Amino acid sequence: MRPQIVCHFTQLTNLLRVIAGGLVQQLAHSTMERLRWLISLEESPFTLNEHYFTSNRETYLASYRESRARPVLQPQAVQHTYVHREGISQRGTSTLSAEEAALSALASLGYQIKAEDLKKLLPSDEYEEELIVMAEVRAYWQVSFKARTLTLNPKLLSTKPYHPENHR
């Protein structure tokens, strides 16, 4: 190629870099302003999705209580007596964890309880207030992540003022 043409394309490339760089800086600035605004909305925690928040809080609280209250149980041979609704008793020995044995016994009495429901029966401990705070914070972040991060924030950041087409 002739040096004149190469020089012409070099100037064009430099001009495009300057224009693109300015546009990127402008969009980065406006995006940061919008993100600061979104963060300011979160200064006082709030959600309208109370059911999802409460459900998550109870799940996390039960999990935190369990991790503080119980050592890891190893399966062992458990003597158990099953009493069927008809009043027939059966005795037997099997290798069940204490949790499985409890669930089995409750099921034989007609209670339909899941393993995760047993965690809710644990007594409170000396750090109950701290566990509640931990559960509420974790549940709030679960709700806010789902509602805001996955749906609201991308929509707000892709609104018209932030599209590159508006900066031509």
N, C-alpha and C positions, 0 to 999 in steps of 0.2 A: 504494500500500500504506500501511497505517497505520504510524506510527512504532513502535508496540509490537511489531509482527511483525518489522519490519526489525531492531530491537534484539535480539529473540529469536534471529534467524538469525545476527546478528553475533556474539553470545555463543557460539552453537553452532559457528560457523566458527572462532573463536578457540580453543575447547576442542579441536576436532579438530586444529588446527595444533599445539597443545601435545602432545597424545597422539601424533600422527604424528611430530613432531620428536623426542620422547623415544625412540620405537621405532627411528627411523633412527639416532640416536646409539648406542643399545644394540647394534643390529646392526652398525654400523660398528666399534664397539669390539671386538666378538667376532670379526668378520672380520679385523681387523688382528692380533688375537692369534693367530688360526689362520695367517695369512700369515707372521707372525714365526716360528711353529713350523715351517712348511714350509721357510722359508729356513734355519733352523737345521739341518734335515736335510741341506742341501746343503753344509755346511761342508767335508766331505771328499768329493771327487768319487767316484762309484761308479755302476756300471751292470751289470746282468745281461745286457744286450743286447750282448755282446762282439763278435759278428759284425757287427752294424750299425755299431758304434763303429769297428772295425778297417777296415771297408770305407770309411767316410767319412774316416777319418784318412788312408788311402792316397790317396784321391781328392784331398783338399785338399793333402796334401804334394806330390803330383805337380803340381798346379796352381801351388802356390807356387814350386816348383823351376823350372817352365817360365817363369813370369813373371820370374824372376831370371836365368835362363840364356840365354834366346833373345830376340833382337830380333824384331820383326814381320817375317815373310818375305813378300815380294811374289811373286806368280806370275811365272814366267819360262819361257822355252823351255828344255826339259830334253832332252838327248840320252839315250836309254835303250835298252837291249837287253833284250828279253823272252826268257827261256829257258823254253819250255814243258816240261812233264814228258816229252813225247816226244823232247826234245832238239832241237827246231826253234828256231832263233834268228830273231828279227825285230828290225830296227832301225827307229827312227822318231823323229820330233821332234813334240812336242806342248806345249801351254801347260799345264803342271801346276805346282802348288806343289811345293816340295821334299818336303813331307809326303806329298802325294798320290803323288809318284813313288816314295817309299820304300814306301808301303803297296802300291802297284801291283806293285813289284818283289818284295816279300815274298809277296804273294798269288800271283804267278806261280810262286813256289817252293813253294807249298802251305801257307804260314802264314796263318792267319786272325787277323789282328791289327786292332784298331780304332784309330782316331786317338788316342783318349785313352790307349791303352796305350803309345804312343810316349813320353809324358811320363815314364813310369816308368824309361825307359832313360837319362835325363839324369844326369850325374855329380853328386855332392854338391858343395856349395860351402863357402866359409869360414863361412857362417852356418847350416850344416845343423842344429845343435842348436836354434837359434832357430826355424827353419822347422818342425822337429818339434814344438816346444812350441806354435807357432801352429796347426798342423794338429790336434794333440790337443785343444786348447781348443775349436777350432771344431767338431770332430767330437763332443766331449762335449756341447756346447750344442745341436748338432743332435739328438742322441739324447735329451737331457733335455727339449728343447722338445717333441719328438714324444711322449715317454712321459708327461711330467708336465704340461706346460702344456695340452696338448690333451685329455688324458684324466683324469689324477689330480686336478689342482687343482680343476676345476669340480665333480667328484664330492665332494671333501672340503668344498668351500665350500657345497655344497647339501645337506649332511647335516642330519638332523633338528634339532640344536640351533640351526641358523642359519636355519631357515624362520620367516617372520613369523607363521605360524599358531601356533607354540609360544609366542609372546609376547603372546597375547591375554589 
